[in-house]
C-alpha cells in the first residue's frame, strides 16, 4: 500500500517537473544558432532540448543497427547462429532481469509478484529448471498448495530437478500428516541424494516413528559415513535403535533374538540404562549371573538408577533381606554418596526391619532434597520405629504434594514419560530422554492435595486419641483417594 502511494506521488512529481521545465524553456529568451555548409539554423531553447533527445535516440538506433549489421555479416561468412544469438541476447537480458525480480519478490515475501515474474522469465528464457523452482516456492508462500504440487510434479519429469520435486511433495505430505507417503518419498529422495542432511534427518524420524529400526540404522550409518554425525553420537543412537529393535522382537515373543539384540545394544552403549536392564535380564535367563553383574555395575557406574537395582535384585530372587544387603554392598560402594544409592540402601534396611540403619542411610534427604519416594521411605521408617500415627500421616501427606523425583524427561520439550522410549511422545525427537528431575512447578490441584498436610496436621492436635487407629485408617484412605484423583 505504501509502495503504491509512493509510486503515484513520484509520477505526479515527475509530470509536474516536466511541465515546469517546458514552461521555463518556452519563456526563456535566446536560443541556439547552427551554421553548416552555408546554411544557418536558429533553434529556440525547447527545440534545442528536443533536438538533443532525438540525437541521442538516433545514436542508440545506429548502435543497434550496427550490431545487427555485424551479425548479418557473420551469418553471411558462415556463422549460422550469429543472427539467433543477436536476438537471443535481448531475450536473455529481459529473462534474467525478470528472474532477478522474481527472486527479490520471493525474498520479500511477495508470492504473487514472484509468480508473475517467474512466468515472464520462462517466456524469455525457456528454462523451467529455474523458473519452476521460483513458481513452486511462490505458490506455497501464497497458500496455493495445489499450484505448488502441480509445479513439483513437473519438476519430477526432469532428471536435474527430480530431487527438488520429490522433496517438495514430501514436505506437503508431512504437513498433511500423511506419514506413510512421506516415508516413501523420503526414501526416494535419499536414494537420489544420500548426502543431503535434511533428507537424512526426515527419513530417520519417519523410520523411527514407523518402528523400522533396521532401516533407521542404515540411515544412521549414512549420516556417519557422509560426515553429518559425530562418531560418539552415532554409537549412542545406534544402541538406542538396537534396543528398540530388541524390545519389538521381545513383544513378538522371540526371546532368544531379543536377548541377543539387547546384549548388542548394551555393548555399543553400556551407559544406556534400558539396554543394560534388558541385557542383564537376558543373562539371568541364560543363568550367567556374572555377566549380569558386569552389565549392571557398568551402567550403575555411569548413572545409578532404580531399574538397575531392581534387576540386580532379580539375580537372587529368593535370598533373605540380610543376604541381599550384603550382596548389594559391592554395587552400592560404586557411588556411596549418590542419592539413588542412599534411597536403595534405606529400602534394603527397611525390608530387613533394621529401621535405625535405614534412617542413617537416608540421612537428610527427606528434609533437604525431599521427593515422594524419600518422604514415603521416611514414613515407613517412622512406622517401623513405633512413632505416633500422626507423625506417619504427616510424612504421607507431605509425600502427596512433593515432587516425584527423577523421571524420564525429554531434553528438548521437557515432556515427562512414564517409561523410557526411543523417541519423545510429544515432539517426536530421537534419543532425547534423560533420567532427571523435571523443572519444578508450583502444584495447584483442583483435588485439594495442597490442603492435605493442613488437614492431617489438624488431626495431630486432637487431645482425644482413643480412636487413633481409626484415624490412621481414615487418613490412609484419604491419601489413597487423593493419589487416585491426582493420577486421573
Number of C-alpha atoms within 10 A of each C-alpha: 5 7 8 9 10 11 11 12 11 12 12 12 12 12 11 12 12 12 12 12 13 15 12 13 18 13 11 12 9 11 13 11 12 9 9 8 5 5 7 10 9 13 15 16 19 18 15 16 14 11 13 12 11 12 12 11 12 12 11 12 12 12 12 12 12 12 13 16 13 15 21 16 14 15 15 11 10 9 12 13 11 19 18 11 13 15 12 14 12 11 16 16 14 17 23 17 14 23 24 16 18 28 20 15 20 21 12 11 14 16 23 18 18 31 24 17 25 28 21 20 27 20 16 18 20 14 12 20 17 15 24 22 20 25 26 27 22 29 22 18 17 18 12 15 16 12 17 26 18 14 23 25 17 16 23 15 11 13 11 11 18 19 20 18 25 23 20 22 21 24 16 16 17 16 11 10 11 13 18 14 14 24 22 15 22 27 23 18 22 23 12 14 13 16 16 14 17 13 22 22 18 19 25 25 18 21 22 22 18 13 16 15 22 14 16 25 21 13 21 22 18 18 22 17 13 12 12 18 16 11 14 11 12 18 17 19 21 22 25 27 26 25 30 25 21 28 21 15 18 18 11 10 11 13 16 15 14 25 24 15 26 31 27 18 29 28 16 19 21 24 21 21 25 24 29 30 24 26 29 30 22 23 21 20 15 13 12 14 19 12 16 24 17 13 26 26 23 19 22 25 16 15 16 25 20 14 15 22 20 12 20 25 15 15 20 14 10 10 13 11 15 14 13 19 19 11 15 16 13 10 20 22 12 16 16 13 11 13 15 19 23 22 19 22 22 26 24 22 22 20 16 17 16 17 22 16 17 25 22 13 20 23 15 12 17 19 10 8 12 18 21 20 17 26 24 20 22 25 24 20 25 20 16 15 14 10 13 13 18 19 16 23 25 21 22 25 29 22 24 23 22 18 20 15 16 15 17 21 23 27 17 14 14 17 15 22 15 8 10 18 18 19 20 23 13 13 13 17 18 21 19 18 24 16 18 14 15 19 8 8 7 8 11 10 12 9 13 12 20 17 12 21 18 13 13 23 15 11 18 18 10 9 7 9 12 8 8 16 11 11 18 18 13 12 23 16 12 15 20 13 12 18 15 10 14 15 6 6
